[in-house]
């Protein structure tokens, strides 16, 4: 996370490759197996940064927005093959990558105070949505971005 003007071309390429190109290529590679299964489901792990502003995420956010659009495109293109495609967009989630930020009491307090459910997400909160989207119970859900953020992205002004 840094200011837009501080990113190098190499960092831009790495973030694009990690967050977007990987999803694109793994989807291409998995298509034959998903089609053969008769009931395929792709779930991308996006972020609310793909739809709302977060400081110092000028590359990260757009890759997640593009991932959400890829899910929509695949949902329409591959529906004929019984393959559904969705994104899950978590908010701040307690993971090893985010833990250094959460150890900052000011950051943690700001995140919790702006989240209606008044807590930081745990990995189980996100993984439960991913699991649901892969179940037959979600067989009529495709092309969607499901936000799992405790209400953070819809909170508005206090």
N, C-alpha and C positions, 0 to 999 in steps of 0.2 A: 504494500500500500504506500503509494507516494504520489506526488503531484504529477500531472500529465507531462509537463516539460522535463521531468527527471527520468522518464522511462527511455531505455535504449531500444533500438530496432530489434535487437536480439531478445530483450525481455518481452516486447510486444509479440513477437513470433512465438515465443515459448508459451505465453498465456493463451494465445489463440489456439495453438496446437493442443495444449492440455485440456482446455475447456470446451472447445468447439470441434476441432478436427477429429479428435478422438471419438466423440459421439457419432459423428458422421460416418467415419470409417468402420467402427464396430457395428453400426446399424447395417451398413452394406454387407459386411461379412456375416452377420447373424441372420440376414433375411432368409436364406434358403432353409435354415433350421427352424426358424419361427414359422415359416410358411408350411413346412412339412408337419409341424406339430398340430396344425389346424386351429390353434388358439394361442397366438403369440401376443406378448405384451412387452413393450419397451417403456422404461421409465428412466428419464434423465433426472439427475440431481442438479437443479438449477439454483436460483437464489432470488430473494426479493430484490437484490441489487440489479436484477434484470428488468425491473419495472419502477423502482424508486431510486432516488439519488442517495448515494453514500459517498462521503468524502474520500478522495484518493482511490477511487475505483474506476477510473476512466477507461481502462481496458477490460477489467474483470466484468463490470456491469454489462457492457455491450456483448460480451461473449455469452453471458447467461440469457440475454434477450434473444440473441440469435439461436441459442439452444431451444428456447421456448417456441420460436417460429419453426425450427426444424421439426419439433414434435408435431406441430400442426400440419406441416406439409406431409410428413410421413403418415400421419393419421388418415389423411385424405387419399394419398397415393396407394397406400398398402392396405386399406380397408378391404379391398377385393380379395386379398390374401388372408383375411381374418387375423390381421396384425393390428393391434391398437398401439398408440404411441401417446405418452403424456409426459409432463414434467412435474416434479415436486420442487417447490421454491421455498426452502427454509429461510427463516430469519436467523438471528444470532443463535447458534447451537453450540453447546459445550462439547468441543472436540479438542484433541491435542493441538491442532493448528490455531484454534481460537483461544486456548487457555492463557497464553501470555496477555492477551487483551483483557480477559476476564479477571486477571490478577490485579489489574488497575482498578482500584475502588471507584474512581471517578467515572470511568467508562462503564463499569458494571452497574453503578447506580443510575446512570443516564439511560442505559438500555432497559433496565427493570422498570424505571419510572415511566417510560414511554410505552411499555408493553401492558395492555389491559389485563392480561392474566398474571402480571407481576412476577414473572420468573423467566429465566433463560431456558430455552428448549434443551432437552436431553436427546441423545441420538435415537432413543426408542420412540420419541415423538415423531421423528421423521421416518424412521424405518417402518413404523406401523402403517403410515400412509403408503409407502412404497409397496409393502406386502399386500395391502388392500387392493391397490391398483392392478396387481398381478392375479388376483382371485377372480373366479367366475362371477362373484357378486358385483364386480365392477365391469362386467362385459359390455355395458352400453356407455362407458366413459372413454372417450378418445379425443385427442387434440386439445386437451386441457392443461392448464398450468394451475396446480393446486398449491395454494400458499399455506405453509405451516409455520406461523410466526407469532402465535399468541395474541394476534390482533395488532401487532406493531405497525404494519403497513397501512392500516385503515384508521389509526387512532386520531389523526387530525390534531387540532390545537386543544390543549388542556383547558 
